[in-house]
Amino acid sequence: MAEALNTPEKRQYHLVTFKFGSPEQTLRYTNWDSDIDPQGLNFVSLPKMDIKPAKNEGTFGEDATRIKMQLSDSSTFLDPLTRGTPFAPVQVTVEEIIDPIAIGDSGATQFIASGLIYRTRRNADGRNGLCVLEIRNRKTQLDVSLGFQVNAHCPWRLNGPGCTESGAQSPSSYSTLTSNITIDGKVISITDAGLQFDLAGTRSWTRGFIRRDNVNIGIFFYDKTTFDGLVAKEFNLVRQPPNEWDGAIVTFFPGCNKQIGDGGCGSTAWDNLEGFGGSGHAIPAYHPVTENPQGD
C-alpha cells in the first residue's frame, strides 16, 4: 500500500526561451512564482504567462503551441511582434520541469515545444494588452509555401549508389556516347544521323553532363519530346563551353532526375529501384548554377 506524502502538490513549471535578432538576443521567462536560475541562466518570473502545448500527433497538422503574455511583460520585444507588421524569425523553446515530490525521488525534464513564431495576436480574447504567440515546430514549417520545391527524390546521382542500372560499372564506361558539337552560347547542337541519342523509355540527357579534357559541364535540359527522332538535336547546358570545343568531339553522359518514377530509378528509366537511396527533401530539387556535374 502506498503511503500518502506530506507534500501538498508537486512543483511544476516551464522555462521559455526566445532567440531573435542580429546579433542574436536571448530572453528567458518562467511561469513559476519566482525567478529560476538553472545552470546560471536567469529566467524571469511571469506567473500569469499561460502555455498551451500543441498536440503531439507527429504530423504536418496546423496545431501550434500558444503562449499568452501581457504586452507590459516585455513591450520592447512583444510590440514589434504583435503590431501587425512583418517581423524577423523568432526561435522559441519551451521546457517543462517537474521537481521531485520528496528528496531522493526523480523528477522530469522535457522539451515540449521547439520552433518558430509564425503568427501573433494582440488584444486577444477582447482583453487589452493580451498577446498570443503561436509557435510551430520546424517540421510543420515545411508545409508552408515559400516558393521552394519540397519533393521526395533519390539523393544519389546517376551511376552512383542509387540511380544506376543494375550491373552498371563506372560512369566513364556506362551509357556514354560521343559526338562533334556546335556551340551557340549555352546551347550546343549535334548531328545524330543514327538516332543513337534517342534513349529508350523515359531515359533522358537532362541533368546529365558532357566531358572533354576531364572537364564536365552539366546538361541543364534536353527536350526529349521535341528532338527524339530528329537528326539535329540541341542540348541546353549549365555553362557555356570553351570556344575550343566548337566542332570537337565530346562525351555525353545521360542524366537522372532522381525521382522514383519516370525519368529516375523506375522501370521505364534506369530500372534500379532496389538501389534507390531513400527519400530526401530537395530545396530546391535542382539549381542550374550550383549543380555539380558527375565526376569519376
C-alpha positions in Angstrom: 0.0 0.0 0.0 1.4 3.4 -1.0 1.8 6.0 1.7 0.4 9.5 1.4 3.2 12.1 1.3 3.0 15.2 3.3 3.8 17.5 0.3 0.6 19.2 -0.8 1.5 19.2 -4.5 4.3 18.7 -7.0 6.3 21.7 -8.2 5.8 22.0 -12.0 6.8 25.0 -14.1 8.0 25.9 -17.6 11.1 27.6 -18.9 10.6 29.6 -22.1 13.5 30.9 -24.2 13.2 33.4 -27.1 16.1 33.9 -29.5 15.9 36.6 -32.2 17.8 39.5 -33.9 21.2 40.0 -35.3 23.4 39.9 -33.3 21.3 37.3 -31.6 19.5 38.3 -28.4 18.0 35.9 -25.8 15.1 36.4 -23.4 14.2 33.8 -20.8 10.9 33.6 -18.8 9.3 31.2 -16.4 5.7 30.8 -15.2 6.9 29.9 -11.7 6.2 32.4 -8.9 9.8 33.4 -8.6 12.9 33.7 -10.8 14.6 30.5 -11.8 18.4 30.3 -12.2 19.3 26.8 -13.6 22.9 26.5 -14.7 23.4 30.2 -14.2 20.7 31.1 -16.7 18.2 33.6 -15.3 14.6 33.0 -16.2 12.4 36.0 -15.2 9.2 35.1 -13.3 5.9 35.8 -15.2 3.4 33.8 -13.2 0.5 34.8 -15.5 2.2 33.6 -18.6 0.0 30.8 -20.0 1.4 28.0 -22.1 -0.8 25.6 -24.2 1.4 22.9 -25.9 0.4 21.7 -29.4 -0.9 18.2 -29.7 1.9 15.7 -30.3 0.4 13.9 -33.3 3.6 13.6 -35.4 2.0 15.1 -38.5 2.1 18.2 -40.6 -1.0 19.5 -38.9 -2.0 23.0 -38.3 -1.9 22.8 -34.5 0.5 25.1 -32.7 1.9 25.8 -29.2 0.3 29.0 -27.9 1.9 31.3 -25.3 -0.2 34.1 -23.7 1.7 37.1 -22.3 0.9 40.7 -21.3 2.3 43.4 -23.5 3.6 45.0 -20.4 5.7 41.9 -19.6 8.2 42.8 -22.3 6.9 45.6 -24.5 10.1 46.2 -26.5 10.0 42.5 -27.5 6.3 41.9 -27.9 5.3 45.2 -29.5 7.1 44.6 -32.8 5.7 41.1 -32.9 2.1 42.0 -32.4 1.6 45.3 -34.2 0.5 43.5 -37.4 3.7 44.2 -39.4 6.3 41.6 -40.7 8.8 40.5 -38.1 12.1 38.7 -38.2 12.2 35.0 -37.2 12.0 34.2 -33.5 13.1 30.8 -32.2 11.2 29.5 -29.2 11.9 26.6 -26.9 9.6 25.5 -24.1 10.9 23.2 -21.4 8.7 21.6 -18.8 10.2 21.0 -15.3 8.6 18.7 -12.7 10.6 18.7 -9.5 10.6 15.5 -7.3 8.0 15.4 -4.6 10.5 14.3 -2.0 14.3 14.3 -1.7 15.6 11.2 -3.4 12.7 10.9 -5.8 13.2 11.5 -9.5 11.8 14.5 -11.3 11.2 15.0 -15.0 12.5 17.4 -17.6 11.4 17.5 -21.2 11.2 19.9 -24.1 7.5 20.2 -25.1 7.9 22.8 -27.9 10.7 24.0 -30.2 10.1 26.0 -33.3 9.4 29.5 -34.7 6.7 32.1 -34.1 4.6 32.1 -37.2 1.6 34.2 -36.1 0.7 36.6 -33.3 -2.4 38.3 -31.9 -2.8 41.5 -29.9 -5.6 42.3 -27.5 -6.7 38.7 -27.8 -10.0 37.5 -26.2 -11.1 41.1 -26.0 -8.5 41.8 -23.3 -6.4 44.9 -23.7 -2.7 44.2 -23.9 -3.0 40.4 -24.0 -0.7 38.9 -26.6 -0.9 35.4 -28.1 2.2 33.9 -29.7 1.7 30.9 -31.9 4.7 28.6 -32.4 5.0 25.8 -35.0 7.8 23.3 -35.0 10.2 23.2 -37.9 8.6 20.1 -39.4 5.3 21.9 -39.9 7.1 24.9 -41.4 7.8 22.7 -44.4 4.1 22.7 -45.1 4.2 26.5 -45.6 4.5 27.6 -49.3 7.7 29.7 -49.5 8.4 29.2 -53.2 10.7 26.3 -52.6 10.3 22.8 -54.1 9.9 20.1 -51.5 9.7 16.6 -53.0 10.9 13.1 -52.4 13.9 12.3 -54.5 16.8 10.0 -54.8 19.8 11.6 -53.1 22.3 9.8 -55.4 23.4 10.7 -58.9 23.0 8.6 -62.0 25.8 6.0 -61.9 26.1 6.5 -58.1 24.8 4.0 -55.4 21.2 4.8 -56.2 20.3 5.9 -59.8 22.3 3.5 -61.8 21.2 0.5 -63.9 21.7 -2.9 -62.3 25.2 -4.3 -63.1 26.5 -1.0 -64.3 30.2 -0.2 -63.9 31.7 3.3 -63.5 30.2 6.4 -65.1 33.1 6.6 -67.6 32.1 3.3 -69.2 28.3 3.4 -68.8 25.7 4.6 -71.4 28.0 7.2 -72.9 28.0 8.5 -76.5 30.4 10.8 -78.4 29.7 13.4 -81.0 31.0 16.6 -82.6 29.2 19.7 -81.2 28.4 23.1 -82.4 28.3 25.9 -79.8 25.8 28.7 -79.6 26.3 30.2 -76.1 24.9 27.7 -73.6 23.2 25.7 -76.3 25.1 23.0 -78.2 23.8 21.1 -81.2 24.8 17.7 -82.7 24.1 15.7 -85.9 22.7 12.4 -84.8 22.4 10.5 -88.1 21.9 7.1 -86.5 19.5 8.4 -83.8 21.8 6.9 -81.2 20.9 9.7 -78.7 17.2 8.6 -78.7 17.3 6.9 -75.3 14.7 4.2 -74.7 11.7 4.7 -72.4 11.8 7.9 -70.3 15.6 7.9 -70.1 16.9 11.3 -70.9 20.0 13.5 -71.1 18.5 16.1 -68.8 20.7 16.5 -65.7 23.5 14.6 -67.4 26.7 16.2 -68.5 29.3 16.4 -71.3 33.0 15.9 -70.9 36.2 16.8 -72.7 39.7 17.1 -71.4 38.5 15.9 -68.0 36.2 19.0 -67.7 32.5 18.4 -67.0 29.6 20.7 -67.9 26.1 19.9 -66.8 23.2 19.4 -69.2 20.5 21.6 -67.9 17.8 20.4 -70.2 17.2 18.1 -73.2 13.8 18.4 -74.8 13.2 14.7 -75.4 9.7 15.2 -76.8 10.9 17.6 -79.5 14.3 16.2 -80.5 13.9 12.4 -80.2 13.6 11.2 -83.8 15.4 14.2 -85.3 18.9 14.1 -86.7 19.6 17.6 -85.5 19.5 17.7 -81.7 20.0 20.6 -79.2 21.1 20.5 -75.5 20.9 23.4 -73.0 23.9 23.4 -70.8 24.6 24.9 -67.3 27.6 26.9 -68.6 28.9 27.9 -72.0 31.7 25.5 -73.2 35.1 26.8 -74.1 35.4 28.1 -77.7 38.0 25.4 -78.4 35.2 22.8 -78.1 33.4 24.1 -81.1 33.5 21.3 -83.7 35.3 19.0 -81.3 34.3 15.6 -80.1 32.8 15.4 -76.6 31.5 12.6 -74.5 27.8 12.7 -73.4 26.7 11.2 -70.1 22.9 10.6 -69.6 21.0 12.2 -66.7 18.6 11.2 -63.9 16.0 13.5 -62.3 16.3 11.4 -59.1 12.6 10.6 -58.9 11.4 7.1 -58.1 9.2 7.1 -61.2 9.6 8.0 -64.8 13.0 9.6 -65.7 14.6 8.4 -62.5 15.1 4.9 -60.9 11.8 3.4 -62.2 11.4 0.5 -64.6 10.8 2.8 -67.6 14.1 4.7 -66.9 17.2 3.3 -65.2 15.5 0.4 -63.6 17.1 0.2 -60.2 14.5 0.7 -57.5 16.5 -1.6 -55.3 19.3 0.9 -55.4 17.1 3.9 -54.7 18.9 5.7 -51.9 15.7 6.7 -50.0 13.6 9.8 -49.9 15.1 13.2 -49.1 13.9 16.9 -49.3 15.2 19.0 -52.2 15.0 22.7 -51.5 15.2 23.4 -54.4 15.5 20.0 -56.1 17.8 21.3 -58.8 19.7 24.6 -59.4 21.4 25.0 -62.8 24.2 27.2 -61.3 25.2 25.2 -58.2 24.7 21.8 -59.7 28.0 19.9 -59.7 28.3 17.6 -62.6 29.1 13.9 -62.0 32.8 13.1 -62.0 34.7 9.9 -61.8 
